[in-house]
Amino acid sequence: MRAMLKAVLTLAVLAWSSVAAAQDGYTNTGLTLDGIGKAYMGRDIAAVMGYQGASWLERPDRAQEEGTGRLLPLLGLKPTDVVADIGAGTGYFSFRLSKAVPQGKVYAEDIQQEMLDIVAARKAKGEGANIVTVLGGVNDPRLPVNAIDLILLVDVYHEFSYPREMGQAMARALKPGGRIALVEYRGEDPAVPIKEVHKMTQAQAKKEMAAIGLVWVSTDSTTLPWQHLMIFAKAN
Ligand SMILES: C[S@@+](CC[C@H](N)C(=O)[O-])C[C@H]1O[C@@H](n2cnc3c(N)ncnc32)[C@H](O)[C@@H]1O
């Protein structure tokens, strides 16, 4: 009798957890290479790149490999815009954004204080006066609400361990009509020399952004050598 009760309870718990997973989009995958053992809407989530790898973000051949100089001109920024570089790392893009919005502001946000220290040290040398560093949480970038014109996400979204919660918080932080520029290695292209868990397909990105109420605006998959630039907007 006891064993039967235990089996019924176990089945009920299993049924409840699969309903919960179906509702929030998360599933446990068990251990995977380079993943965190968790998927979101069917996509394996990658482990966070540690600050120990910071020099890789500043490697001299990055500009040529990733065409980084071509990205900002595609964003249509105004000099007064308020932008957020979420998962800013060493601030590779924050300092470039700072020059693109001289009368605006750049929030350089990351979950690793060590990365933000690198940004602060460079700022202390006189660069990026309009950059504000923000230490975020894994499920909340801690940005002001209805305040941001554009959120830039370069090679970071696939590392979010709580993409739904991060997405909802990013949507709250955007001004009405504000945009997210999602830059991810192209998952459709086997020639892109990056592990699968660090790539995203356009179809997957559209699905995940729709789940947080953002509207797809455009995709550019040809200007950058390896990455999609996908723009999504918050309704006006
Ligand atoms: C591969 S690096 C990219 C850094 C930068 N965007 C660039 O392209 O140079 C990813 C960064 O995202 C950060 N990150 C991961 N999960 C995050 C989260 N939930 N919120 C904010 N940053 C996050 C990591 O700490 C890391 O600094």
The ligand as a Tripos MOL2 file, in Angstrom:
@<TRIPOS>MOLECULE
LIG
   27    29     1     0     0
SMALL
NO_CHARGES

@<TRIPOS>ATOM
      1 C1         31.1050   35.8450  -24.7890 C.3       1 LIG1
      2 S1         31.0500   37.2260  -23.7060 S.3       1 LIG1
      3 C2         30.6200   38.5320  -24.8370 C.3       1 LIG1
      4 C3         31.0240   39.8940  -24.3180 C.3       1 LIG1
      5 C4         30.6990   41.0820  -25.2440 C.3       1 LIG1
      6 N1         29.3010   41.1630  -25.5530 N.3       1 LIG1
      7 C5         31.5090   41.0380  -26.4970 C.2       1 LIG1
      8 O1         30.9750   40.6740  -27.5480 O.co2     1 LIG1
      9 O2         32.6970   41.3620  -26.4350 O.co2     1 LIG1
     10 C6         29.5380   36.9720  -22.8170 C.3       1 LIG1
     11 C7         29.3530   37.8640  -21.6090 C.3       1 LIG1
     12 O3         27.9910   37.7450  -21.1950 O.3       1 LIG1
     13 C8         27.9350   37.7640  -19.7960 C.3       1 LIG1
     14 N2         26.6710   37.1540  -19.3260 N.ar      1 LIG1
     15 C9         26.3030   35.8560  -19.2840 C.ar      1 LIG1
     16 N3         25.0700   35.7310  -18.7670 N.ar      1 LIG1
     17 C10        24.6240   36.9790  -18.4990 C.ar      1 LIG1
     18 C11        23.4260   37.5180  -17.9610 C.ar      1 LIG1
     19 N4         22.4040   36.7570  -17.5680 N.pl3     1 LIG1
     20 N5         23.3300   38.8620  -17.8330 N.ar      1 LIG1
     21 C12        24.3540   39.6700  -18.2070 C.ar      1 LIG1
     22 N6         25.5160   39.2200  -18.7130 N.ar      1 LIG1
     23 C13        25.6510   37.8860  -18.8580 C.ar      1 LIG1
     24 C14        29.1860   37.0300  -19.3580 C.3       1 LIG1
     25 O4         29.5260   37.3530  -18.0410 O.3       1 LIG1
     26 C15        30.1960   37.4970  -20.4080 C.3       1 LIG1
     27 O5         30.8930   38.6370  -19.9700 O.3       1 LIG1
@<TRIPOS>BOND
     1     1     2 1
     2     2     3 1
     3     2    10 1
     4     3     4 1
     5     4     5 1
     6     5     6 1
     7     5     7 1
     8     7     8 2
     9     7     9 1
    10    10    11 1
    11    11    12 1
    12    11    26 1
    13    12    13 1
    14    13    14 1
    15    13    24 1
    16    14    15 ar
    17    14    23 ar
    18    15    16 ar
    19    16    17 ar
    20    17    18 ar
    21    17    23 ar
    22    18    19 1
    23    18    20 ar
    24    20    21 ar
    25    21    22 ar
    26    22    23 ar
    27    24    25 1
    28    24    26 1
    29    26    27 1
@<TRIPOS>SUBSTRUCTURE
     1 LIG1         1 GROUP 0 **** ****
